[in-house]
Amino acid sequence: MLLRVLVFGLLQGFAVLLAELHRYLGVHTDEAKYLLNIPYPHPPLMRWILETTDGWQHQEIFWRIVFASLLTQGTWFVWDMGRKLHKDQRVTLCGLWLFSGALLLQAGTLFMPTITAIETLFLCWILQRIEFLKRWSALIPLLWLEMLFVAYQGILFAPLIFVALRQSGIAPWQRWSAFLIPIGLLALYTPTNPLTIVATGSVSGMSMGMPLEESVARVLKLWVIGGSMALSVLGLYGMVKSKQYPLVLTLMLVTAYIFVGFRSFYAILFTPLLIAGLLSAPKLLKSSAFLLALQIAAGTAIFLYVPFPEYSSARSVGDALRVAGVHGDILIAGSFGHEWQYLMPGPVKRYRPDFTNDAAAIVCLDRCVAIDRQAWQRFPQTTEEVWVKIRD
């Protein structure tokens, strides 16, 4: 018991450390969309949950710790999935999860694939717990509904959901109802939000016009990051060798989705599938100490050498304006993302000279024109060109 508490504490400390790292790096525009509950590109469930803490000073770091904790504490599912293995092999399996490049890079981010990865890991776990699956068969429709209304990527894992429903032992009409009704609800929701349709079309066209070899290379890169190479190769080999067709089909769907609409944070979608694939051929864990050492080395190298996304200067500008006591509308000249909307101390509007009378500050990401130097003064403590209104 004491050892379990110690391991839990270490995993939680690791989660907090990664969450603090991403808080320091900044808020990505997609993260800001979820925190502000801006209605695209995903269905509303997780956005609504995040938005319930809107206005709380520690909202961002709280949810970063929650998301990171779900990934690191997911190690307990991995440990239980390997319950038929020797203890050293179980430790190696957990190490393969914890030191996957995707987990190291993405734990602490607020992207929806993080939640989808945890849902998938739970699904892979419950597929190995048939007695639990049959006793709690009602969990599968609820999980399926939750996956679909957290992120559209949830539909990619339909083969695993269908297998879980079939193995739960429920009647065929219940199985098909549990599978199709959540999809129907999602289909009914989607037309009510035109922004979602536009965003989905934009993502699906991202790879148009790109050379085939470049698109393939990008997908392979995420596959490598998803498993830090060691897990990537063994997980894929294991599911193919053991003829785990639902896993293979799901992996193919994820791969096709990433090929069409590439995002660097989709790498984590591979990781739980690769864990399940490796477990389907446990003899591959024979050289467990070597595999663990290889995974730690590869995961560390990925963490150190794969660049994090570039973040804007929104946090530093917002902090400086708060210290200066600036409140009110903030005008921004140039292209800016939702992170500015989240991090500024007041409402954000696009810069126009006729808006300046009611504004408290102007941020010039591009050249600002027609600024009245008698009414505005340059704010020196920021990396961007910032003007604040001269107070009487």
NUFIZA-613633 format. One record per residue (C-alpha): residue number from 1; residue in one letter; x, y, z. Coordinates in steps of 0.02 Angstrom, whole numbers, always signed. Example, Ala and Ser with C-alpha at 12.3 -4.5 7.8 and 13.67 -1.06 7.14 Angstrom:
REM residues 2
+-----+---+--------+--------+--------+
|   k | r |      x |      y |      z |
+-----+---+--------+--------+--------+
|   1 | A |   +615 |   -225 |   +390 |
|   2 | S |   +684 |    -53 |   +357 |
+-----+---+--------+--------+--------+
//
This chain:
REM residues 392
+-----+---+--------+--------+--------+
|   k | r |      x |      y |      z |
+-----+---+--------+--------+--------+
|   1 | M |     +0 |     +0 |     +0 |
|   2 | L |   +140 |   +120 |    +45 |
|   3 | L |   +225 |    +83 |   -121 |
|   4 | R |    +65 |   +122 |   -216 |
|   5 | V |    +47 |   +288 |   -126 |
|   6 | L |   +228 |   +329 |   -165 |
|   7 | V |   +206 |   +286 |   -350 |
|   8 | F |    +44 |   +388 |   -357 |
|   9 | G |   +136 |   +537 |   -282 |
|  10 | L |   +280 |   +522 |   -405 |
|  11 | L |   +162 |   +511 |   -553 |
|  12 | Q |    +66 |   +662 |   -489 |
|  13 | G |   +225 |   +761 |   -464 |
|  14 | F |   +275 |   +719 |   -642 |
|  15 | A |   +105 |   +780 |   -702 |
|  16 | V |   +120 |   +945 |   -608 |
|  17 | L |   +295 |   +972 |   -678 |
|  18 | L |   +236 |   +948 |   -858 |
|  19 | A |    +83 |  +1058 |   -827 |
|  20 | E |   +194 |  +1198 |   -761 |
|  21 | L |   +306 |  +1181 |   -912 |
|  22 | H |   +161 |  +1212 |  -1031 |
|  23 | R |    +93 |  +1353 |   -925 |
|  24 | Y |   +264 |  +1434 |   -941 |
|  25 | L |   +268 |  +1407 |  -1130 |
|  26 | G |   +101 |  +1494 |  -1154 |
|  27 | V |    -78 |  +1467 |  -1212 |
|  28 | H |   -104 |  +1395 |  -1385 |
|  29 | T |   -247 |  +1471 |  -1485 |
|  30 | D |   -338 |  +1302 |  -1486 |
|  31 | E |   -321 |  +1289 |  -1298 |
|  32 | A |   -396 |  +1463 |  -1280 |
|  33 | K |   -545 |  +1410 |  -1386 |
|  34 | Y |   -583 |  +1269 |  -1266 |
|  35 | L |   -556 |  +1373 |  -1109 |
|  36 | L |   -672 |  +1508 |  -1176 |
|  37 | N |   -800 |  +1383 |  -1242 |
|  38 | I |   -791 |  +1454 |  -1418 |
|  39 | P |   -908 |  +1340 |  -1517 |
|  40 | Y |   -787 |  +1259 |  -1639 |
|  41 | P |   -713 |  +1145 |  -1697 |
|  42 | H |   -773 |  +1010 |  -1576 |
|  43 | P |   -938 |   +963 |  -1493 |
|  44 | P |   -977 |  +1052 |  -1330 |
|  45 | L |   -953 |   +929 |  -1186 |
|  46 | M |   -772 |   +961 |  -1135 |
|  47 | R |   -779 |  +1144 |  -1186 |
|  48 | W |   -928 |  +1166 |  -1071 |
|  49 | I |   -838 |  +1081 |   -926 |
|  50 | L |   -686 |  +1193 |   -949 |
|  51 | E |   -793 |  +1348 |   -964 |
|  52 | T |   -876 |  +1316 |   -794 |
|  53 | T |   -717 |  +1384 |   -714 |
|  54 | D |   -709 |  +1537 |   -826 |
|  55 | G |   -655 |  +1690 |   -726 |
|  56 | W |   -558 |  +1589 |   -597 |
|  57 | Q |   -381 |  +1655 |   -583 |
|  58 | H |   -306 |  +1480 |   -584 |
|  59 | Q |   -417 |  +1406 |   -720 |
|  60 | E |   -277 |  +1371 |   -843 |
|  61 | I |   -154 |  +1286 |   -726 |
|  62 | F |   -293 |  +1187 |   -640 |
|  63 | W |   -348 |  +1107 |   -802 |
|  64 | R |   -170 |  +1083 |   -861 |
|  65 | I |   -138 |   +981 |   -704 |
|  66 | V |   -300 |   +884 |   -729 |
|  67 | F |   -258 |   +840 |   -910 |
|  68 | A |    -79 |   +794 |   -867 |
|  69 | S |   -137 |   +690 |   -719 |
|  70 | L |   -256 |   +590 |   -827 |
|  71 | L |   -111 |   +541 |   -940 |
|  72 | T |    +15 |   +501 |   -804 |
|  73 | Q |   -109 |   +414 |   -688 |
|  74 | G |   -168 |   +315 |   -839 |
|  75 | T |    -14 |   +211 |   -799 |
|  76 | W |   -123 |   +114 |   -676 |
|  77 | F |   -231 |    +53 |   -821 |
|  78 | V |    -73 |     +2 |   -914 |
|  79 | W |    -10 |    -90 |   -759 |
|  80 | D |   -173 |   -186 |   -743 |
|  81 | M |   -177 |   -226 |   -929 |
|  82 | G |    -12 |   -318 |   -905 |
|  83 | R |    -71 |   -418 |   -753 |
|  84 | K |    -27 |   -584 |   -838 |
|  85 | L |   +152 |   -529 |   -867 |
|  86 | H |   +303 |   -543 |   -753 |
|  87 | K |   +331 |   -395 |   -640 |
|  88 | D |   +481 |   -330 |   -737 |
|  89 | Q |   +381 |   -339 |   -899 |
|  90 | R |   +238 |   -241 |   -819 |
|  91 | V |   +361 |   -108 |   -763 |
|  92 | T |   +429 |   -100 |   -940 |
|  93 | L |   +253 |    -85 |  -1011 |
|  94 | C |   +217 |    +62 |   -895 |
|  95 | G |   +383 |   +140 |   -945 |
|  96 | L |   +337 |   +124 |  -1128 |
|  97 | W |   +179 |   +223 |  -1091 |
|  98 | L |   +259 |   +356 |   -981 |
|  99 | F |   +409 |   +385 |  -1095 |
| 100 | S |   +315 |   +390 |  -1258 |
| 101 | G |   +363 |   +550 |  -1345 |
| 102 | A |   +181 |   +601 |  -1363 |
| 103 | L |   +149 |   +592 |  -1176 |
| 104 | L |   +307 |   +688 |  -1134 |
| 105 | L |   +267 |   +824 |  -1261 |
| 106 | Q |    +79 |   +836 |  -1233 |
| 107 | A |    +45 |   +801 |  -1048 |
| 108 | G |     -5 |   +971 |   -980 |
| 109 | T |    -79 |  +1035 |  -1144 |
| 110 | L |   -265 |  +1068 |  -1159 |
| 111 | F |   -297 |   +983 |  -1326 |
| 112 | M |   -445 |   +867 |  -1351 |
| 113 | P |   -338 |   +720 |  -1417 |
| 114 | T |   -270 |   +707 |  -1240 |
| 115 | I |   -443 |   +664 |  -1175 |
| 116 | T |   -477 |   +550 |  -1323 |
| 117 | A |   -315 |   +456 |  -1286 |
| 118 | I |   -368 |   +425 |  -1105 |
| 119 | E |   -539 |   +367 |  -1161 |
| 120 | T |   -456 |   +249 |  -1284 |
| 121 | L |   -340 |   +181 |  -1151 |
| 122 | F |   -489 |   +147 |  -1038 |
| 123 | L |   -577 |    +62 |  -1184 |
| 124 | C |   -426 |    -49 |  -1218 |
| 125 | W |   -419 |    -91 |  -1032 |
| 126 | I |   -603 |   -137 |  -1019 |
| 127 | L |   -586 |   -249 |  -1173 |
| 128 | Q |   -465 |   -353 |  -1071 |
| 129 | R |   -583 |   -358 |   -921 |
| 130 | I |   -726 |   -459 |   -995 |
| 131 | E |   -804 |   -496 |   -825 |
| 132 | F |   -806 |   -310 |   -785 |
| 133 | L |   -868 |   -270 |   -960 |
| 134 | K |  -1017 |   -387 |   -943 |
| 135 | R |  -1060 |   -325 |   -769 |
| 136 | W |  -1050 |   -141 |   -819 |
| 137 | S |  -1104 |   -152 |  -1001 |
| 138 | A |  -1200 |    +13 |   -983 |
| 139 | L |  -1032 |   +102 |   -971 |
| 140 | I |   -994 |    +70 |  -1155 |
| 141 | P |  -1139 |   +173 |  -1228 |
| 142 | L |  -1101 |   +312 |  -1104 |
| 143 | L |   -916 |   +308 |  -1150 |
| 144 | W |   -960 |   +308 |  -1335 |
| 145 | L |  -1076 |   +458 |  -1314 |
| 146 | E |   -945 |   +549 |  -1212 |
| 147 | M |   -807 |   +514 |  -1339 |
| 148 | L |   -911 |   +582 |  -1481 |
| 149 | F |   -964 |   +740 |  -1390 |
| 150 | V |   -789 |   +780 |  -1329 |
| 151 | A |   -706 |   +775 |  -1501 |
| 152 | Y |   -753 |   +722 |  -1676 |
| 153 | Q |   -598 |   +611 |  -1677 |
| 154 | G |   -694 |   +493 |  -1563 |
| 155 | I |   -780 |   +420 |  -1716 |
| 156 | L |   -612 |   +346 |  -1768 |
| 157 | F |   -624 |   +222 |  -1624 |
| 158 | A |   -792 |   +150 |  -1677 |
| 159 | P |   -718 |    -24 |  -1714 |
| 160 | L |   -661 |    -43 |  -1533 |
| 161 | I |   -829 |    +19 |  -1466 |
| 162 | F |   -921 |   -107 |  -1575 |
| 163 | V |   -810 |   -249 |  -1513 |
| 164 | A |   -840 |   -196 |  -1333 |
| 165 | L |  -1029 |   -193 |  -1361 |
| 166 | R |  -1022 |   -365 |  -1441 |
| 167 | Q |   -919 |   -439 |  -1299 |
| 168 | S |  -1032 |   -362 |  -1166 |
| 169 | G |  -1161 |   -496 |  -1202 |
| 170 | I |  -1309 |   -380 |  -1228 |
| 171 | A |  -1445 |   -420 |  -1355 |
| 172 | P |  -1410 |   -375 |  -1538 |
| 173 | W |  -1546 |   -240 |  -1543 |
| 174 | Q |  -1471 |   -160 |  -1386 |
| 175 | R |  -1298 |   -171 |  -1461 |
| 176 | W |  -1347 |    -84 |  -1622 |
| 177 | S |  -1450 |    +46 |  -1529 |
| 178 | A |  -1305 |    +86 |  -1412 |
| 179 | F |  -1189 |   +102 |  -1561 |
| 180 | L |  -1299 |   +203 |  -1679 |
| 181 | I |  -1396 |   +320 |  -1563 |
| 182 | P |  -1242 |   +421 |  -1507 |
| 183 | I |  -1190 |   +439 |  -1689 |
| 184 | G |  -1365 |   +499 |  -1732 |
| 185 | L |  -1361 |   +626 |  -1591 |
| 186 | L |  -1195 |   +692 |  -1654 |
| 187 | A |  -1265 |   +703 |  -1830 |
| 188 | L |  -1412 |   +803 |  -1763 |
| 189 | Y |  -1299 |   +921 |  -1665 |
| 190 | T |  -1176 |   +959 |  -1804 |
| 191 | P |  -1290 |  +1060 |  -1920 |
| 192 | T |  -1338 |  +1172 |  -1774 |
| 193 | N |  -1161 |  +1241 |  -1771 |
| 194 | P |  -1106 |  +1301 |  -1944 |
| 195 | L |   -935 |  +1352 |  -1875 |
| 196 | T |   -900 |  +1168 |  -1842 |
| 197 | I |   -937 |  +1122 |  -2022 |
| 198 | V |   -825 |  +1261 |  -2087 |
| 199 | A |   -683 |  +1212 |  -1968 |
| 200 | T |   -698 |  +1028 |  -2016 |
| 201 | G |   -689 |  +1071 |  -2199 |
| 202 | S |   -536 |  +1180 |  -2168 |
| 203 | V |   -446 |  +1040 |  -2076 |
| 204 | S |   -489 |   +909 |  -2207 |
| 205 | G |   -412 |  +1018 |  -2342 |
| 206 | M |   -247 |  +1050 |  -2254 |
| 207 | S |   -152 |   +918 |  -2352 |
| 208 | M |   -222 |   +967 |  -2521 |
| 209 | G |    -83 |  +1011 |  -2642 |
| 210 | M |    +53 |   +942 |  -2528 |
| 211 | P |   +173 |   +814 |  -2605 |
| 212 | L |   +126 |   +635 |  -2560 |
| 213 | E |   +297 |   +596 |  -2486 |
| 214 | E |   +286 |   +747 |  -2371 |
| 215 | S |   +114 |   +698 |  -2308 |
| 216 | V |   +173 |   +519 |  -2277 |
| 217 | A |   +328 |   +583 |  -2187 |
| 218 | R |   +223 |   +690 |  -2071 |
| 219 | V |   +112 |   +543 |  -2024 |
| 220 | L |   +265 |   +432 |  -1994 |
| 221 | K |   +338 |   +568 |  -1883 |
| 222 | L |   +184 |   +567 |  -1772 |
| 223 | W |   +184 |   +376 |  -1768 |
| 224 | V |   +364 |   +380 |  -1706 |
| 225 | I |   +325 |   +515 |  -1578 |
| 226 | G |   +170 |   +420 |  -1521 |
| 227 | G |   +275 |   +271 |  -1469 |
| 228 | S |   +454 |   +337 |  -1460 |
| 229 | M |   +501 |   +212 |  -1597 |
| 230 | A |   +517 |    +60 |  -1481 |
| 231 | L |   +332 |    +55 |  -1439 |
| 232 | S |   +289 |   +115 |  -1614 |
| 233 | V |   +369 |    -36 |  -1697 |
| 234 | L |   +324 |   -168 |  -1568 |
| 235 | G |   +144 |   -109 |  -1549 |
| 236 | L |   +112 |   -110 |  -1736 |
| 237 | Y |   +200 |   -278 |  -1758 |
| 238 | G |   +105 |   -353 |  -1611 |
| 239 | M |    -69 |   -307 |  -1671 |
| 240 | V |    -32 |   -367 |  -1849 |
| 241 | K |    +53 |   -528 |  -1793 |
| 242 | S |    -88 |   -573 |  -1674 |
| 243 | K |   -220 |   -526 |  -1804 |
| 244 | Q |   -306 |   -399 |  -1694 |
| 245 | Y |   -409 |   -333 |  -1838 |
| 246 | P |   -512 |   -206 |  -1738 |
| 247 | L |   -351 |   -127 |  -1675 |
| 248 | V |   -274 |   -128 |  -1848 |
| 249 | L |   -430 |    -50 |  -1923 |
| 250 | T |   -435 |    +84 |  -1788 |
| 251 | L |   -251 |   +123 |  -1816 |
| 252 | M |   -284 |   +138 |  -2003 |
| 253 | L |   -428 |   +259 |  -1971 |
| 254 | V |   -319 |   +367 |  -1857 |
| 255 | T |   -180 |   +364 |  -1986 |
| 256 | A |   -298 |   +415 |  -2126 |
| 257 | Y |   -370 |   +556 |  -2021 |
| 258 | I |   -198 |   +625 |  -1981 |
| 259 | F |   -148 |   +610 |  -2164 |
| 260 | V |   -296 |   +717 |  -2215 |
| 261 | G |   -291 |   +844 |  -2073 |
| 262 | F |   -120 |   +847 |  -1992 |
| 263 | R |    -96 |   +920 |  -1817 |
| 264 | S |    +61 |   +889 |  -1715 |
| 265 | F |    -42 |   +852 |  -1558 |
| 266 | Y |   -128 |   +703 |  -1640 |
| 267 | A |    +24 |   +594 |  -1598 |
| 268 | I |    -53 |   +545 |  -1431 |
| 269 | L |   -195 |   +457 |  -1524 |
| 270 | F |    -73 |   +320 |  -1575 |
| 271 | T |     -6 |   +283 |  -1401 |
| 272 | P |   -148 |   +183 |  -1318 |
| 273 | L |   -174 |    +82 |  -1478 |
| 274 | L |    +12 |    +37 |  -1482 |
| 275 | I |     +5 |    -16 |  -1298 |
| 276 | A |   -142 |   -131 |  -1336 |
| 277 | G |    -54 |   -196 |  -1491 |
| 278 | L |   +103 |   -241 |  -1394 |
| 279 | L |     -1 |   -330 |  -1261 |
| 280 | S |    -81 |   -437 |  -1396 |
| 281 | A |    +92 |   -514 |  -1426 |
| 282 | P |   +171 |   -514 |  -1250 |
| 283 | K |   +322 |   -617 |  -1306 |
| 284 | L |   +388 |   -457 |  -1382 |
| 285 | L |   +423 |   -397 |  -1204 |
| 286 | K |   +552 |   -534 |  -1176 |
| 287 | S |   +701 |   -413 |  -1169 |
| 288 | S |   +609 |   -296 |  -1053 |
| 289 | A |   +759 |   -207 |   -975 |
| 290 | F |   +832 |   -166 |  -1146 |
| 291 | L |   +664 |   -105 |  -1211 |
| 292 | L |   +638 |     +7 |  -1060 |
| 293 | A |   +812 |    +83 |  -1078 |
| 294 | L |   +784 |   +110 |  -1264 |
| 295 | Q |   +614 |   +191 |  -1232 |
| 296 | I |   +683 |   +309 |  -1100 |
| 297 | A |   +825 |   +362 |  -1214 |
| 298 | A |   +712 |   +386 |  -1366 |
| 299 | G |   +576 |   +475 |  -1267 |
| 300 | T |   +702 |   +593 |  -1189 |
| 301 | A |   +779 |   +631 |  -1358 |
| 302 | I |   +608 |   +669 |  -1433 |
| 303 | F |   +566 |   +782 |  -1286 |
| 304 | L |   +729 |   +877 |  -1305 |
| 305 | Y |   +739 |   +892 |  -1493 |
| 306 | V |   +559 |   +900 |  -1558 |
| 307 | P |   +513 |  +1084 |  -1547 |
| 308 | F |   +360 |  +1137 |  -1449 |
| 309 | P |   +231 |  +1241 |  -1544 |
| 310 | E |   +273 |  +1424 |  -1559 |
| 311 | Y |   +174 |  +1529 |  -1439 |
| 312 | S |   +130 |  +1712 |  -1453 |
| 313 | S |   +181 |  +1852 |  -1336 |
| 314 | A |     +3 |  +1867 |  -1272 |
| 315 | R |    +43 |  +1814 |  -1094 |
| 316 | S |   +187 |  +1937 |  -1069 |
| 317 | V |    +85 |  +2079 |  -1143 |
| 318 | G |    -67 |  +2035 |  -1039 |
| 319 | D |    +35 |  +2022 |   -878 |
| 320 | A |   +117 |  +2191 |   -912 |
| 321 | L |    -51 |  +2275 |   -942 |
| 322 | R |   -121 |  +2202 |   -782 |
| 323 | V |    +29 |  +2264 |   -682 |
| 324 | A |     +1 |  +2436 |   -758 |
| 325 | G |   -181 |  +2432 |   -704 |
| 326 | V |   -250 |  +2437 |   -881 |
| 327 | H |   -434 |  +2393 |   -895 |
| 328 | G |   -554 |  +2410 |  -1039 |
| 329 | D |   -555 |  +2370 |  -1225 |
| 330 | I |   -391 |  +2318 |  -1303 |
| 331 | L |   -366 |  +2346 |  -1489 |
| 332 | I |   -249 |  +2232 |  -1586 |
| 333 | A |   -179 |  +2275 |  -1757 |
| 334 | G |   -130 |  +2125 |  -1862 |
| 335 | S |   -168 |  +1940 |  -1858 |
| 336 | F |   -200 |  +1866 |  -1686 |
| 337 | G |   -272 |  +1707 |  -1611 |
| 338 | H |   -394 |  +1667 |  -1472 |
| 339 | E |   -252 |  +1664 |  -1344 |
| 340 | W |   -254 |  +1854 |  -1348 |
| 341 | Q |   -438 |  +1851 |  -1308 |
| 342 | Y |   -404 |  +1735 |  -1161 |
| 343 | L |   -251 |  +1820 |  -1087 |
| 344 | M |   -291 |  +2006 |  -1104 |
| 345 | P |   -360 |  +2101 |   -952 |
| 346 | G |   -508 |  +2167 |  -1054 |
| 347 | P |   -613 |  +2133 |  -1209 |
| 348 | V |   -513 |  +2116 |  -1371 |
| 349 | K |   -561 |  +2202 |  -1534 |
| 350 | R |   -476 |  +2221 |  -1701 |
| 351 | Y |   -387 |  +2389 |  -1716 |
| 352 | R |   -476 |  +2528 |  -1807 |
| 353 | P |   -435 |  +2714 |  -1780 |
| 354 | D |   -618 |  +2754 |  -1743 |
| 355 | F |   -619 |  +2629 |  -1599 |
| 356 | T |   -478 |  +2716 |  -1504 |
| 357 | N |   -587 |  +2837 |  -1406 |
| 358 | D |   -661 |  +2696 |  -1302 |
| 359 | A |   -504 |  +2587 |  -1292 |
| 360 | A |   -381 |  +2568 |  -1148 |
| 361 | A |   -233 |  +2496 |  -1245 |
| 362 | I |   -173 |  +2461 |  -1421 |
| 363 | V |    -62 |  +2313 |  -1468 |
| 364 | C |    +26 |  +2333 |  -1635 |
| 365 | L |    +70 |  +2161 |  -1703 |
| 366 | D |    +69 |  +2249 |  -1872 |
| 367 | R |    +96 |  +2433 |  -1905 |
| 368 | C |    -32 |  +2545 |  -1819 |
| 369 | V |    -89 |  +2702 |  -1908 |
| 370 | A |   -164 |  +2864 |  -1848 |
| 371 | I |   -115 |  +2851 |  -1665 |
| 372 | D |   -133 |  +3018 |  -1577 |
| 373 | R |    +31 |  +3040 |  -1481 |
| 374 | Q |    -51 |  +3170 |  -1368 |
| 375 | A |   -180 |  +3044 |  -1307 |
| 376 | W |    -73 |  +2887 |  -1310 |
| 377 | Q |    +98 |  +2841 |  -1242 |
| 378 | R |   +212 |  +2695 |  -1288 |
| 379 | F |   +219 |  +2561 |  -1155 |
| 380 | P |   +402 |  +2510 |  -1138 |
| 381 | Q |   +395 |  +2346 |  -1038 |
| 382 | T |   +337 |  +2230 |  -1178 |
| 383 | T |   +413 |  +2141 |  -1328 |
| 384 | E |   +272 |  +2202 |  -1440 |
| 385 | E |   +230 |  +2382 |  -1483 |
| 386 | V |    +98 |  +2428 |  -1353 |
| 387 | W |    +13 |  +2595 |  -1325 |
| 388 | V |    -87 |  +2643 |  -1172 |
| 389 | K |   -203 |  +2790 |  -1154 |
| 390 | I |   -133 |  +2939 |  -1059 |
| 391 | R |   -235 |  +2964 |   -902 |
| 392 | D |   -293 |  +3138 |   -854 |
+-----+---+--------+--------+--------+
//
